[in-house]
Amino acid sequence: MARGCCAASCSSASTDNTHNRIQDRRPIVQNSSTPAGRPVRRVVIAGGGTAGWMAAAALSRILGKRLDLTLVESDEIGTVGVGEATIPTLLNFHNILEINEREFMAATMATFKLGISFENWRNVNEDYIHSFGLTGTDHWTAGFQHFWMKGRERGLASDYGDYCLELKAAQALKFAHLPNNGMNYAYHMDASRYSRFLRTMSEHHGTKRVEGKIAKVNTDAATGHITSLTLDSGSTIEGDLFIDCTGFRALLIGQTMGVPYEDWSHWLFNDSAIAVQTDATGPAVPMTRSIAHASGWQWRIPLQHRMGNGVVFSSRYIEDDAAKSLLLSTVAGEPLTDPRVIRFKPGQRPETWKGNCVALGLSSGFLEPIESTSIHLIQRGIIRLMQMFPTDGISAHDVAEFNRQSARELEHIRDFIILHYKVTNRVDSPYWRAAREMEVPASLQHRIDLFRETGRVFREPTELFAENSWIQVMLGQGIMPRTHHQTADLMGDHELSGFLNGIRDTIARTVAQLPPHQAYVQQYCGIPKM
């Protein structure tokens, strides 16, 4: 079994040393459009924020010697800026870019994250943690969950989470870097500071930033490709490849290239969020809190200097004012910002690359932030683009494969998120009753039925969430498999008890030796005590 979310398919092996293989910088070809066969040298990123500056940082760092890279953004246009919880795949991205972790964490006021605490999801006053770790030890014929189920049947096993280091460390509010990458983790970070951090890096590697609003997107009548962006100042930015990071507006991929949006709101009811920042009132915990309520859920994301808060809800079941009151009545600490409403529509664009336009981030699609996948999807789109970069011309086959992989990846994540709503014992509100009763994608229903009947899970090679993630959430949401694999029956009670106790006791000893998370962050990043 792969290790939790950290085992996500961020196929970085082929890109780690890409910058070492680039030896020349060919002349920039001044062509007005980029049909197949014409090289791409001028790349224009439309929009900044997390998506824009992640793209600029990666392209300038890895391919910058042979690209003319320009990013267009306006200080007058705000960004969503609430993608402050991440998953472990971001460490792969930072390794590719050779980002120093201490410098990054100090610059973004980051803390460590070992998982997500889901509170009131299975039912009111029932909680569980989806951690980033591996639980137990597998046999080649069967996952650890089968041995745990056998032990539970015989009265020999404790809670499933007791056999996961990251989960127990999160519960104990502890953290440390362990030898041999022995602790899977991600970050909580200030998204605005992260954009500024990446901007500094990008400009150092040659990215040119142009201030201004995009007034018009110009296209070639013959090819339909984008040729340039006209700014409100009247200046024109020409390019060969355009990356749409304009957020929900999707100014390039949607409004100009005409790619439609596939609406998934019949599965994912939430269409609104309200965010507010508050003072930090206590030590930062090493996990995101996701607290369900009658018409949605709210997040709490602890940074070094403040708390990020928000409520995600369906406008069909609760009005904005009521959602805002709910949020403000439950936050700790004094608000530092005014609550702001964010509207969204869950879904995807079937083409995230069309012509010479590639969409990243919110312009390509959006799934609510329940499992902190937004930054991961930006990262995957960037890495996929670099793997298929049209140096010598745009290939229709590359475009088709890029779109196929992007759509499939998002559908896998979509199913995992829907699982949290479909499998619940809550019947206390119309919202949760509707979630329980909805028909879900056949791909998800198969996973649920397979686990409920046999205790088995599967993972496709390029899928983000590994087997243990599915197991933790399905068990946490209340599915207990009817049977376990017969391999577990080959162990007698004495052997099985020793096997289970050995794993649990080793984890308990390790956690006991870990320092408190808050103290470790202060020591590691050099941030003064609160």
N, C-alpha and C positions, 0 to 999 in steps of 0.2 A: 504494500500500500504506500502511496506517495505521502509526503508530509503536508497535511492540511493545505491551506491556501497558498503556502509558499511554493508548492509544487506546481503552480500555475504555469501554463505553457507560454513562457516569455522567451521563446527560443533565441537566447542571446549568444549562443556559442558561435554562430556564424557572423556576428557583428562585433564581438569583443575587440578584435584586432584590425577592424576595417581601416581605421585611420592610419595604421602602419603600412598599409598596402597602397595608399594613394601617393603617387610620386610626381604627377604632373598637373598643371593647371592649363587646360586648353583654352583657346580664345573664346570669348563669349560670342555666340552666333546671334546676330541681330535679326531674327526672323519674327514676323508679326504673329504667327501662330505656330503650334507645335504638333502637326500631324505625325503619324507614325514615320519613323526613319529620320526625323530631325532631332538633334541633341537638345537636352535640357540643361541650361546653364544658369538661367535667371529664375529664381524661386521667390515668389511673393506670398507672404503670410498675411492674410486679412484678419486682423484682430489680435489682441494680446491675451491677457489673463493667463490662467494656468495652461490651457491648451496651446495658445500661441507661443508662449515662451518655452514650454517644454519642447515644442517642435523646433524652435529656433536654436535652443541649446544643443539638441541632438544633431541637427543637420549641420550646424556650424562646427561643432566639435568633431564630428566623424567625416563629413563630406565637404567641409568648408573650403578647403584649398581649391576645389574645382567648381565652386558655386558662387554666384552673386546673389546674396540672400538679403531680402528686405522685409521688414515687418512694419505694417501700417496699423496704427491704433490711435485712438483719441482719448485724451484725459477726461473728456466730457461724457464719455460713454462708460457707465459702470459695468462691472462684471458680477456674476452671480456670487463668486467668492466664498462659498460655504462648503466646498469639497475639502474639508480639513481632516478627515479620517482616511487612512490609506490601508492597503493590504501589503503583505511581504514582497510582492513582485516589484515594488518601487525600489527595493534594495538592488535588484538586478539592473534597473535603469540607471541608478546612481553609480553602480560599478562600471557600467559601460562608459559613462561620462567622466569617470575618475573623480567623483565628488567626494570630498572629505566629510565624513559623517559628523564629526564634532562641529566643523564650521557650518554645515547645513543646519544642524539642530540649534546652534546658537543664533544663527541668522533668522530662523523661522520660529523661535521659541517653542521648539518641538518637545514632545514627550514620547515615551515608548508605548506601543499598543500590542497586547498579547491576544486580543480577541474582542468579541462583542457580548455584552450581557443583555439577554433578551428577557425583559421583565413584563409579566402579564400577557405574554403571547399565547402560551398554551392554554392558560386560563388566568383569571384574576388572582393575584397573589401567588402565582407559580412562575418560577424563573429558571433559566438555564444559561450556560455560556457556550457560544460557538467560538472555540479557540483556534489558533493557528497551528496547533501541534499535532503530532501523531499520538494516537491513543493505543497503549499496549504494544504487543508484538504479534505480528501475523505469522501464520503458517502458509506455506505455498498453496495449499488447497483451500484455505479459508481465512477470512479476516479475523482480527482479534475479537470482534463483537460476538462471534459464535462461541468462543471460549468464555467470554463474559456472560453470555446468556445461559450457558450450561452451569457456570458457577452460581449465577443468580437463582437458577432452578434448584440447586442443591444447597442454597443458603451459604455459599462460600464467597460471594462477591459483594462488594460495596457499590457505591454509585459509579457509573461509567466514567465520569469525569475524574475520579480518583486515580486513574491510570494514565493521565495526560499531564506532563510537566507544565506546559504553558498555561493550562487551565488552573491548576493548583497554585501556580505562581500569581496568576491574576487574582484569584480569590484571596490570597494572602497579601496582595498589594505590594509584591516584590518583583525585582528585576535585576539582571546582570547579563553581560555578555559572557557566554560560556565557551570553553575550548571546542574546536571543531564545529563551529556554528551550531552548538547544541541547544540553542533557544531560537525558535522562529518568532519573528516580531515584525511590526510595522511601525508607523508613526501617527501621532496627532500633530498637526502643524498649522500655522497661520498661513492661509492660502495667499493672501495679499503679499506677505513677506516672501513667500516662496516664489511668486512671480518676479519680484524685484531681485531676488537672489539669482534666478535663472537669467534675468535680463542682463545683469552685470557680467555673467559668464558668457552669454551669447555675444554681447558687444565686444568682449575681449577677443573672441574668436572670429570677429569680422561681420557680424550681423549689423545691418544699418536699420535704425528705427526712424520711421517717418511719422510725425504727428499730424493727425488730420482725420476728418470724417470722410467716409467713402460716399460720394454723391452719385456715382454711376459706375456700373460694371460694363465694360465694352467688350463686344464679341466679334468674331470674324463671321461674316455672312455665309461663307462657303463651308467652313468646317464646324461652326458652332462653338469653337474654342474661345476661351477668354483671352483677350489680347492685352488689356490694361485696366487699371482702376483710375478713375478720375476723382480727385478729392475736392472737397468744398472750396479749397483755395484756388482751384483751377489747374493745379499740377497733375501730371499723369505719371503713373507708375506702371511700366511695361514689364512683362514676364513671360516665361515659357511654361511654368507650372505654378498654379495658384492653390494655396491651402486655405480652406475656409474654417476660420476659428471665430466666426462672428456670433457664436452662441445660438440661442433659440431663433434668432432672426434668419439664420441660414441664408444670408444675403447672396452668396455665390451659388452653393449647391442647390438650394431650393428656389429662390426667387429668380435667379438668372438661368441656371441649367435646367430648371423645371423638374427636378427629381421629387416625386411625391413623398408623403410621410405616411407610414403604416401605423395606425392607431391601435394600441394595445390596452386601452382603458377598460375594455370589457373583462380583462383579467386583473389589471392593476388599477384599482379605483382611485387612488390618490392623484390629485391634480394640482395641489397647492402646498406651499410651505411658508412658514413665517420664521425668520431668523432674528436672533438678538444675542449680543455679547454681554457678559456680566463679569464682575470682579471674581477672581478666584478666592474662595473662602476656606480652602483647606488643601491638604496634599493632593497632588494629581494622581489619579488612579491609572493603572496600565491597561485600561480597556475602555471602549466606547460603551455608553449606556443607551439602550434602545428600549423605551418604556411605552408600551401599548396603552391606548385609551379607547374610549367608546367609538371614535370615528377616525382612528389613525394611530399615530405614535409620535413620540418626541425623542430628540437626541440630546445627549450631553457629552461634549468632547473637551477633555481637560488639557489645556496648554499650560506652559510655565507661568504665564502672566495673566491669564484670564480663562473663562469658560465659554466655549461655544455652545449655544442652545438653539433649538429649533423644534417646530412641530410640523409634521407632515400629515396631511389630511385630505379627505375628499369633500369638495364643495357641495356634493349631493347630499351629504349627511351632516355637515356642520357649517355655519356661516363664519366669515372671516373674524368678526368681532368676538364671537364665542371662542374661536380657536386662539385668538390673541389673548383673551382673558385667561384661558386655560394655561397657556404658556407662561404668562407673567405671574400667575399665582403659584407656579410650581418651581420657578428658578430660584437658585440660591445666589446671593450677592446682588449688588446694585447694578442695574443695566448701564452699559457703557455706550450703547447705540440705541436708536429708535427701532422698534420692530418693523421689519419690512416684509411685504408679501411677495412671494415668487410663484408665478404660474408656470405650469409645465404640462406636457402631454406625453405620457409614456408610450414609447414606440421606437421605430427605426426607419431609416431611409433604405430602401432595397438596394440602392447604389450609393456607396460612399465615395466612389471614384467614378466620375463621368467626364469624358473628354480630357481636358488638362486641369481638372479641378478635383481636389481631394478634400473631403470633409473630416475634421477631427473634433472630438468633444461634443458639445451640445448640438452643434449643427448636424451631426451625423445620426443622432438618436439619443434617447435618454431613458434610463431606468432609475427609479427613485433610490436614494442613498442608503437604503437599509443595510446593505452589505459592503458599502464603501468601495464600489467598483468603478466610479466615474474616472478617477485618475488612472486607474489600471487600463481602461479602455482607450484613453488618450495615448498612453504609453504603447499599447499594443498596435494601435494604428500607426504611430510613428515608426516603430520597429518594422512593421510589415512594409511600410513605404520605403524604408531604407533597404530592406531586403529585395524589393522589386523596383528600385529607383530607376526611372527611365533615362538613364544617362545618354543613351544613343537613340532615344526616340520612344514614344509611348506605344506599347504593345497591347493590342486588344486582348490577347490571352492573359497578360499580366493584370489588366484591369478586371477581367472576368474572375480571375482567381482571387484577387484582392477583395472583390465584392462578395464572393462566395465565402471566404474565410471570415470576413467581418460579420456577415449576417449569421453564420453558424455560431460564432463565438457569442454574439449578443443573445441568440435564442437559448443557448445553454444557461447563460446567466439569468435570463428572463424566467426560465423554468424554476431555477433555484429560488428566486425571489417570490414567485407565485406560491411556492411550497409553504412559505411562512404564513400565508393567509388561508390557503385551502385547508391545511391540516391544523385544526385548532378545536378546542373544546368550548370556546367562547360562544355563548348564545345570548349575551346580555344586551345586545343592541342590534338594530337593523343592519348596520355595517358588517358586523361579524357574522350574522346569520347569512347575509348575502354572499360573503366570502366563502363560507363553508359549503354553500349550495351551488356555487358556480361550476360550470364545466371548464376543465382545464385542458391545455394542449395534450394531445395523445402521448407525446414524448414524456411529459411529466407524469401522467397517469400511470404509464408503464413502470416508471421508477418507483412510484408509491406502492403499486400493487406487488411488484417484485420484492421490495423490502418487507412489506407487511406479511407476505406469504412465506418467504424463504430467509430473510435476513441478509440477502445479498444486494450489493450495489455494484455499479460499473462506472467507468470513466473513460470517455473517448480521449485519444492522445492529445488533442489540442484544447481540451476543455479546461476552464479555469479551476473550478472547485473539485478537489480530489475526493476520494471515497469517504475519508473521515469527516469532511465537512458535511456531506450528505447525511452520514450516520448521526453526527451530533445534532443536527437540526431535526431530523426525523424522530429521533428518540426524544429530543427536547420538546418537540411539538406534540408528542403523545403517541407515536406509532411504536408498538412493541411487536416484533416479529413473532409469528406463530410457531416457527421451528428454527432450529439451529443446524449447522452442518454436522454430519456424522463424525467428522474428524475429532470434534470436541469430546465425543463419547469414548474415544480411545484412552482418555486420561481417567484414572481413578480419582477419588476424592482427595487423597493425600497429595498426589502429583499436581492436580489442578489447583488445589489450595496453595501449594508452594509456588507454583507458577504465578498466580495472581498476586499473592502477598509479596513476592519478590519484586515485582514491578511497582506495586503501590508503595512499598517501604523505601525503595531506592528513590522514588520521586519525592516522598516526604522528607527524606534526609537532605536531598538537594535543595528543596524549597526552604528548609530550616536554615540553611547556610547563606541564602541570598539576602542582600541588603534591601531595605525599603526602597520602593521605586523612586519616591521623591528625592531621597538622599542620593541615590545613584545618579539621577539626572543632574542634580546640582553639582556633584563632584565631576561628572563626565563632561558637562558643557560649560562649567565655570560660571553658572548663574548664581547670584547671591541668594541666600535663604530668604523665604517669604517673611 
